[in-house]
C-alpha cells in the first residue's frame, strides 16, 4: 500500500512522508521511492558484476590440455590417444569462445569431434567427464530416435531442447554447452548411392544435422515434441556449441582393411603392410572410411576431429574395475557404507569378474552387469539382517553368477 503522510517516515533513509514523492508501507515499515530506485540499481549492478566475475573466472581458470587429460585419467583408464585429441579440441574450443575479436579479423572455426570405438570403451564417459570439469551444460542425445521432419520420432531440434533443459532454459549458458550425439553410426545411409527419396532415419537425418553442427540460429520448441504454428519458440545459436559424436561403427574394420589392402582375419597379408596391427584396425581410421561406412561427406567435413578408442583388453578391464575415482567396486562399497556395512573383496574375485567380462565381450558395461548379478542377493538381504560386515570370496561370486540368468544366457548363446 502506498501513501504519503507527514507522520510516516522511510525506515531506510529516515525521510518523512512530506519530503518524498511516494512512501510505500509494509507490515511494520515504510520505504520511499528514492530508496526503491537505489535498491534496484544496487541489485542490477550486483548481477552484472557477478556475470563479469564469472567471465574473468573462466579466462583465468580454463584448464590447459594436460590438466584436462589429468582430470580424465582419474575417471577413465587407458584411451590416451582419444584423451589427447579430446583435451586439445575442448581447450581450443573454449579459447575460441574467449578470444578478443576486436584486434584482428581472424575468426577461429569450431572443431566438432567424432569418436569411433567398440561398445563399452568409454565414449559417453569421456564426454560426460569433460562437461563435469568445465561446469557447462551437457546433454546426451541418441541419434537412433531422430527422424526426418514429418515422421514419427524426434525432430533434429530436440537435441537443443535437451541442452536447454540441462541449462535450466538459460539460453546464454546453453549456447556454450556440449552435446554428445551417441550412436551416430546408426544413421548411416544404407547404400553407396545418395537417396533420391525421403530417408526416415538415415541420410535425411544427416542432412538435418548439418545446420546444427556448422552453426546457425535454430528455433527450438521449449518442451520438445513437434513444432506447431502457434507454439512459442526459443532461438538458439549453435555457433558456439561443441558437438561430440560417438559410435561403434560395427564392421568398419573391414572398410579399413580393404583400404589398407590387408585382411581382418587370416595369416596372409601384403608384404608392404606387414607391420599393420590387425587387432587394432581402428588406429588407422581416416575420414574416407567413415564415408565408405555411410556418413555423407558434408557431415564428415563438419566433424574435423576424428579419433578412436581401443577395445579393452583384460588388463584395462582389471584396472577399470578398481582404480578410477568412480570405479564400480568403489560404488558398491559406498552403497553398503550408507547402510553401515563394510564391504570387502578377495583379490581373485576381481580376476574372476574380469575373465567373465572378457568372455561376454561387453566391454566395461559388462563389468557392471556381472558385479550387480553377484551382489544382488546381498543387497536384498543385508539391510534387513543388521550385519555390519560382508566379505565376498571367489566361491561366493562363482555360486551367485552360475545360479543367475546372466550365465545361463551365455551358455545358451554358445
C-alpha positions in Angstrom: 0.0 0.0 0.0 1.3 3.4 -0.9 0.6 6.6 1.0 2.2 9.9 1.8 1.6 11.1 5.3 3.6 13.7 7.3 3.7 11.4 10.4 5.2 8.5 8.5 8.9 8.2 7.5 11.1 5.9 5.5 12.7 3.1 7.5 15.8 3.2 5.3 16.7 6.9 4.9 14.6 8.5 7.6 12.8 11.0 5.3 9.3 11.9 6.3 6.3 11.5 4.0 6.3 15.2 3.2 9.8 15.0 1.8 9.3 12.2 -0.7 7.0 11.7 -3.7 5.9 8.2 -2.6 6.0 6.2 0.6 5.3 2.5 0.4 4.1 0.9 3.6 4.7 -2.6 4.7 3.6 -4.6 7.8 5.7 -2.6 10.2 8.0 -0.4 8.0 8.0 2.0 5.1 10.2 2.7 2.1 10.3 5.7 -0.1 10.6 5.9 -3.9 14.2 7.1 -3.8 15.3 4.1 -1.7 13.4 1.8 -4.1 15.4 3.2 -7.1 18.7 2.9 -5.2 17.9 -0.7 -4.2 17.0 -1.5 -7.8 20.3 -0.1 -9.0 22.3 -2.0 -6.4 20.7 -5.3 -7.4 21.3 -4.6 -11.1 24.9 -3.7 -10.5 25.4 -6.8 -8.3 24.0 -9.1 -11.0 26.2 -7.5 -13.7 29.3 -7.7 -11.5 28.6 -11.4 -10.9 28.4 -12.0 -14.6 31.7 -10.1 -15.2 33.3 -12.1 -12.4 32.2 -15.3 -14.0 33.7 -14.3 -17.3 37.0 -13.4 -15.6 36.9 -16.7 -13.7 36.5 -18.6 -17.0 39.5 -16.9 -18.5 41.8 -17.4 -15.5 40.8 -21.0 -14.7 40.3 -22.6 -18.1 42.4 -25.8 -17.8 45.1 -26.5 -20.3 45.2 -29.7 -22.3 47.5 -31.5 -19.9 45.3 -30.6 -17.0 42.2 -31.8 -18.8 43.9 -35.1 -19.6 45.0 -35.5 -16.0 41.4 -35.0 -14.9 40.2 -37.6 -17.4 42.8 -40.0 -16.1 41.1 -40.0 -12.7 37.9 -41.5 -14.3 38.9 -43.3 -17.5 41.5 -46.0 -17.8 43.7 -46.0 -21.0 42.4 -44.5 -24.3 45.4 -42.0 -24.2 45.0 -41.1 -27.9 41.3 -40.2 -27.5 42.0 -38.2 -24.3 44.7 -36.2 -26.1 42.5 -35.4 -29.1 39.6 -34.5 -26.9 41.6 -32.4 -24.4 43.2 -30.3 -27.2 39.8 -29.9 -29.0 38.0 -28.8 -26.0 40.7 -26.4 -24.9 40.8 -24.8 -28.4 37.0 -24.6 -28.4 36.8 -22.6 -25.2 39.8 -20.4 -26.2 37.7 -19.7 -29.3 34.8 -18.6 -27.1 37.1 -16.3 -25.0 39.0 -14.7 -27.9 39.1 -11.0 -28.4 37.9 -10.5 -32.0 38.4 -6.7 -31.9 42.2 -6.8 -32.5 42.1 -8.6 -35.8 39.6 -10.2 -38.1 40.8 -13.8 -37.6 37.9 -15.9 -36.5 38.7 -19.4 -35.2 36.3 -22.0 -36.6 34.6 -24.6 -34.4 36.1 -28.1 -34.2 33.5 -30.7 -33.6 34.7 -34.2 -32.7 33.7 -37.7 -33.7 34.9 -40.7 -31.7 34.9 -44.2 -33.1 35.2 -47.3 -30.8 33.5 -50.5 -29.8 30.7 -50.5 -27.2 31.7 -50.1 -23.6 35.1 -48.4 -24.3 34.2 -45.1 -22.7 32.9 -42.7 -25.4 30.0 -41.4 -23.4 32.0 -41.3 -20.2 34.7 -39.2 -21.8 32.2 -36.5 -23.0 30.4 -36.5 -19.6 33.6 -36.2 -17.7 34.7 -33.2 -19.8 31.5 -31.5 -19.1 31.9 -32.1 -15.3 35.3 -30.5 -15.4 34.2 -27.4 -17.3 30.9 -26.9 -15.5 29.0 -26.3 -18.7 25.5 -27.6 -19.7 25.8 -31.1 -21.2 23.3 -33.2 -23.0 23.4 -36.8 -24.3 21.2 -37.5 -27.3 20.6 -40.8 -29.0 20.7 -40.4 -32.8 18.6 -43.6 -33.3 15.4 -41.7 -32.2 15.9 -38.9 -34.6 13.8 -38.9 -37.8 13.4 -36.6 -40.8 10.8 -33.9 -40.2 7.3 -35.2 -40.7 7.8 -38.7 -39.4 7.1 -40.4 -36.1 10.1 -39.8 -33.8 12.0 -36.8 -32.7 12.9 -33.8 -34.8 16.5 -32.7 -35.1 15.7 -29.7 -32.9 15.0 -32.0 -29.9 18.8 -32.1 -29.5 18.8 -28.5 -28.5 15.7 -29.0 -26.3 17.7 -31.4 -24.2 20.6 -28.9 -23.9 18.2 -26.1 -22.9 16.7 -28.4 -20.2 20.2 -29.1 -18.9 20.9 -25.4 -18.7 17.6 -24.6 -16.9 16.5 -22.8 -20.0 19.3 -20.3 -19.7 19.9 -19.7 -23.5 23.3 -18.0 -23.0 24.6 -20.9 -20.9 23.2 -23.4 -23.4 24.9 -21.7 -26.3 28.3 -22.5 -24.6 27.4 -26.1 -23.8 28.4 -29.5 -25.1 26.2 -32.0 -26.9 27.1 -35.7 -27.2 25.3 -37.4 -30.1 25.6 -41.1 -29.4 25.0 -43.9 -32.0 25.9 -41.6 -34.9 26.7 -44.7 -36.9 23.1 -45.8 -36.8 22.0 -43.0 -39.2 24.5 -44.0 -41.9 22.9 -44.4 -45.3 22.3 -48.0 -46.3 23.7 -47.9 -49.8 26.6 -46.3 -51.7 24.3 -44.1 -53.8 22.7 -40.9 -52.4 19.0 -41.3 -51.5 16.6 -39.7 -54.1 13.6 -40.0 -51.8 12.9 -39.1 -48.2 15.0 -41.2 -45.9 13.2 -41.6 -42.5 16.2 -42.1 -40.2 19.3 -42.3 -42.3 20.7 -39.8 -44.8 17.8 -37.4 -44.2 18.8 -37.0 -40.5 22.4 -36.4 -41.5 21.2 -33.6 -43.8 19.2 -32.1 -40.9 22.2 -32.2 -38.6 24.4 -30.1 -40.9 22.9 -26.7 -39.8 23.3 -27.6 -36.1 26.9 -28.8 -36.5 28.1 -25.8 -38.5 26.4 -23.1 -36.6 23.1 -21.4 -37.2 20.1 -19.9 -35.3 17.6 -22.6 -34.7 14.0 -22.2 -33.4 13.6 -24.8 -30.7 10.3 -25.9 -29.1 10.9 -25.4 -25.4 9.1 -28.5 -24.3 10.3 -30.7 -27.2 7.9 -32.5 -29.5 6.7 -31.3 -32.8 6.6 -27.7 -34.0 3.2 -26.1 -34.2 2.4 -22.7 -35.8 1.1 -21.2 -32.6 3.9 -22.6 -30.3 6.4 -20.2 -28.8 9.9 -20.9 -29.9 13.3 -20.2 -28.3 16.0 -19.1 -30.7 19.3 -20.9 -30.0 22.6 -20.1 -31.9 24.6 -23.3 -32.3 27.7 -21.4 -33.4 29.5 -21.9 -30.0 28.0 -25.3 -29.0 30.6 -28.1 -29.1 29.2 -31.3 -30.7 30.9 -34.6 -29.8 29.7 -37.6 -31.8 30.3 -41.2 -31.0 29.5 -44.5 -32.5 30.7 -48.1 -32.5 30.7 -48.3 -36.4 30.5 -52.1 -36.2 32.2 -53.6 -39.2 34.2 -50.5 -40.2 37.4 -52.6 -39.6 36.6 -54.3 -42.9 36.5 -51.0 -44.7 39.8 -50.0 -43.2 41.3 -53.4 -44.1 40.1 -53.1 -47.7 41.8 -49.7 -48.0 45.0 -51.0 -46.5 44.9 -54.0 -48.8 45.1 -56.4 -45.9 42.7 -58.8 -44.1 41.0 -58.6 -40.7 41.4 -62.3 -40.1 43.8 -64.9 -41.5 47.6 -65.1 -41.9 48.1 -63.8 -45.5 48.8 -60.1 -45.9 50.6 -57.9 -48.4 54.3 -57.5 -47.7 54.2 -53.8 -47.6 51.5 -53.9 -44.8 53.3 -56.5 -42.7 53.5 -54.0 -39.8 49.7 -53.4 -39.7 48.2 -54.3 -36.3 45.2 -56.4 -37.3 43.9 -56.5 -33.7 43.6 -52.7 -33.6 42.5 -51.7 -37.0 40.7 -48.5 -35.7 44.0 -46.8 -35.2 44.3 -46.5 -39.0 40.9 -44.9 -39.5 40.6 -41.8 -41.7 37.6 -39.8 -42.9 37.4 -41.9 -46.1 36.4 -44.9 -44.0 33.5 -43.0 -42.5 32.3 -42.2 -46.0 32.6 -45.8 -47.0 30.6 -46.8 -44.0 27.7 -44.5 -44.9 28.3 -41.0 -43.5 27.8 -38.2 -46.1 30.8 -36.1 -47.0 29.1 -32.9 -45.7 28.7 -34.2 -42.2 32.2 -35.6 -42.1 33.5 -32.2 -43.1 31.7 -30.7 -40.1 33.4 -33.2 -37.7 37.0 -32.4 -38.4 38.5 -34.0 -35.3 38.4 -37.8 -35.8 39.7 -40.1 -33.0 39.3 -43.7 -32.0 39.0 -45.8 -28.8 40.8 -49.0 -28.4 38.9 -52.2 -27.5 39.6 -53.0 -23.8 41.9 -55.9 -23.1 42.0 -57.9 -19.9 44.5 -55.6 -18.1 42.4 -52.5 -18.9 39.2 -54.1 -17.6 41.0 -55.1 -14.4 42.1 -51.5 -13.8 38.7 -50.1 -14.7 37.1 -52.4 -12.0 39.0 -50.9 -9.1 41.3 -47.9 -10.0 39.2 -44.9 -11.3 37.8 -42.4 -8.9 34.3 -43.6 -9.6 35.2 -47.3 -10.1 32.5 -49.9 -10.0 33.8 -51.6 -6.8 34.1 -48.2 -5.1 30.4 -47.5 -5.9 29.3 -50.7 -4.3 31.5 -50.2 -1.3 29.8 -46.8 -0.9 26.3 -48.3 -1.3 26.9 -50.7 1.6 28.7 -48.0 3.6 25.4 -46.0 3.6 23.9 -48.9 5.4 26.8 -49.0 7.9 28.1 -52.2 6.3 31.8 -52.7 5.5 32.2 -54.5 2.1 35.4 -56.2 1.1 36.5 -58.5 -1.7 39.2 -61.1 -2.2 41.7 -60.2 -5.0 40.8 -63.3 -7.0 37.2 -62.1 -7.2 38.3 -59.2 -9.3 40.1 -61.5 -11.7 37.1 -63.8 -12.0 34.8 -60.8 -12.8 37.2 -59.6 -15.5 37.5 -63.1 -17.0 33.7 -63.2 -17.3 33.6 -59.7 -18.8 36.1 -60.8 -21.5 34.1 -63.9 -22.1 30.8 -62.0 -22.6 32.5 -59.3 -24.8 30.5 -56.4 -23.4 33.3 -54.1 -22.6 33.3 -52.1 -19.4 29.5 -52.2 -19.2 29.8 -56.0 -18.8 31.7 -55.4 -15.5 28.8 -53.6 -14.0 26.3 -56.3 -15.1 28.5 -59.0 -13.6 29.1 -57.3 -10.2 25.4 -56.4 -10.0 24.5 -60.1 -10.5 26.9 -61.2 -7.8 25.8 -58.6 -5.3 22.0 -58.6 -5.9 21.2 -61.1 -3.2 23.4 -59.5 -0.6 21.9 -56.0 -1.4 18.4 -57.5 -0.9 19.1 -59.4 2.4 21.7 -57.4 4.4 19.7 -54.2 5.0 17.2 -56.4 6.9 19.7 -58.6 8.9 21.6 -55.8 10.6 25.0 -57.3 9.7 27.9 -54.9 9.7 30.5 -56.8 7.5 30.3 -58.5 4.2 33.3 -60.3 2.6 33.0 -61.6 -0.9 35.0 -64.6 -1.9 35.6 -66.1 -5.3 33.5 -69.2 -4.3 30.6 -66.9 -3.4 30.9 -65.0 -6.7 31.0 -68.2 -8.8 28.0 -69.5 -7.0 26.0 -66.3 -7.5 26.9 -66.0 -11.1 26.3 -69.6 -12.0 22.9 -69.5 -10.5 21.9 -66.4 -12.4 20.1 -65.8 -15.7 23.2 -64.0 -16.9 25.4 -67.1 -17.0 22.6 -69.3 -18.4 22.1 -66.7 -21.2 25.7 -67.0 -22.1 25.6 -70.8 -22.1 22.6 -70.8 -24.3 24.3 -68.5 -26.7 27.2 -70.9 -27.0 
